[in-house]
Amino acid sequence: MALAHNLHKPRRVNSANNPVWMDALRILLGLFLFVKGIFFLEHTTDVFYIFGSGQEFISAGKAHFLTSAVHIVGGLMIAFGMLTRLALLCQIPILLGALLIVNPNRSSGISVDNSELVLSLVITALLLFFMFVGPGRYSVDNKILRPKPNEEL
């Protein structure tokens, strides 16, 4: 009787059914964003120059610190799969700013030779991909935060 009941019950699809390579890609994306945040902290003069070109100096410092903090904390959250969609959502405005403001203003402009622009496009596409797909089976979201279905014998 339980077998017949399970056949008529629709199977719930969630991100725990994603392939393992998606989890590996999510972890690499999170680690890349974490390293990029550390890079922003190490190269403050370059980042101040980029942010300060169109803003006053005080707000440029705040933007530099905010960008670094969001990349570091959000990158770790994405890598561990903890509140993944929230962390991805926080990364999107920074990468849109990189796509629309920072990268086209560089000396090479919008071209295939601008590797930072291509990298920003790939990272933004991955962020949007994981917003729809979800964190995956090897994540804190799946292991702790998602309720487990009751198993019947």
C-alpha positions in Angstrom: 0.0 0.0 0.0 2.9 2.4 0.8 4.3 1.7 -2.7 1.1 2.8 -4.4 0.9 5.8 -2.2 4.5 6.8 -3.2 3.8 6.3 -6.9 0.9 8.9 -6.9 2.8 11.4 -4.7 4.6 13.9 -6.9 8.4 14.0 -6.3 9.5 17.3 -4.9 12.4 18.8 -6.8 15.0 20.9 -4.9 18.6 21.8 -5.2 19.6 18.7 -3.3 19.2 16.8 -6.5 21.8 18.9 -8.4 24.9 17.1 -9.7 28.1 17.3 -7.6 29.9 19.4 -10.2 27.5 22.2 -9.5 28.5 22.1 -5.8 32.1 22.2 -6.8 31.5 25.2 -9.1 29.6 27.0 -6.3 32.5 26.4 -3.9 35.0 27.7 -6.5 32.8 30.8 -7.1 32.7 31.5 -3.4 36.4 31.0 -2.9 37.1 33.3 -5.9 34.9 36.1 -4.5 36.6 35.6 -1.1 40.1 36.0 -2.7 38.9 39.0 -4.7 37.7 40.7 -1.4 41.2 40.0 0.1 42.7 41.4 -3.1 40.7 44.6 -2.7 41.9 45.0 0.9 45.6 44.5 -0.2 45.4 47.0 -3.1 43.6 49.9 -1.5 45.3 52.6 -3.6 44.2 51.1 -6.9 40.6 50.6 -5.6 40.6 54.2 -4.2 41.6 55.4 -7.6 38.8 53.5 -9.4 36.1 54.4 -6.8 37.4 57.9 -6.3 37.3 59.0 -9.9 33.6 59.9 -9.8 33.0 60.3 -6.1 34.3 62.2 -3.1 37.1 60.6 -1.2 35.1 59.8 2.0 32.4 57.8 0.1 35.1 56.1 -1.9 36.6 54.7 1.3 33.2 53.5 2.4 32.6 51.9 -0.9 36.0 50.2 -0.8 35.3 48.8 2.6 31.8 47.7 1.8 32.9 46.0 -1.4 35.7 44.1 0.4 33.4 43.1 3.2 30.6 41.9 0.9 33.1 39.9 -1.2 34.8 38.3 1.8 31.7 37.4 3.9 29.5 36.6 0.9 32.2 34.5 -0.8 32.5 32.4 2.4 28.7 32.1 2.6 28.5 31.0 -1.0 31.4 28.5 -0.6 29.8 26.9 2.5 26.3 27.2 1.0 24.9 29.1 4.0 22.0 31.4 3.0 23.3 31.1 -0.5 20.7 33.0 -2.3 21.0 36.0 0.0 24.8 36.0 -0.4 24.4 35.9 -4.2 21.9 38.7 -4.1 24.3 40.9 -2.2 27.1 40.2 -4.8 25.0 41.2 -7.8 25.0 45.0 -7.3 28.8 45.0 -6.9 29.3 43.0 -10.1 26.8 45.1 -12.0 28.8 48.1 -11.0 31.9 46.4 -12.2 30.2 45.7 -15.5 28.7 49.1 -16.1 31.0 51.5 -14.5 34.5 50.2 -13.7 35.4 47.9 -16.7 34.2 50.1 -19.6 36.1 53.1 -18.2 39.4 51.3 -18.4 41.8 52.1 -21.2 40.9 49.2 -23.4 37.1 49.9 -23.2 34.6 47.3 -24.1 36.4 44.6 -26.0 37.4 41.0 -25.8 40.9 42.0 -24.8 39.5 43.4 -21.5 39.9 40.3 -19.4 38.4 42.0 -16.3 35.2 42.6 -18.3 35.0 39.0 -19.5 35.7 37.8 -15.9 33.0 40.1 -14.5 30.5 38.8 -17.1 31.3 35.1 -16.3 31.0 35.7 -12.5 27.8 37.6 -12.9 26.4 34.8 -15.1 27.4 32.2 -12.4 25.7 34.3 -9.7 22.5 34.4 -11.7 22.8 30.7 -12.4 23.1 29.8 -8.8 20.2 32.2 -7.9 17.9 29.9 -9.9 19.5 26.5 -9.3 20.1 26.8 -5.6 22.9 25.8 -3.3 23.1 22.0 -4.0 23.3 18.9 -1.8 26.6 19.7 -0.1 25.6 23.0 1.6 24.6 24.2 5.0 21.3 25.2 3.5 20.6 21.6 2.5 22.0 19.9 5.6 20.7 22.1 8.4 18.2 24.6 7.2 16.0 22.5 4.9 13.5 20.3 6.8 13.8 16.6 6.2 10.7 14.7 5.0 9.3 12.2 7.4 10.3 8.7 6.5 7.7 6.0 6.9 8.4 2.3 7.2 
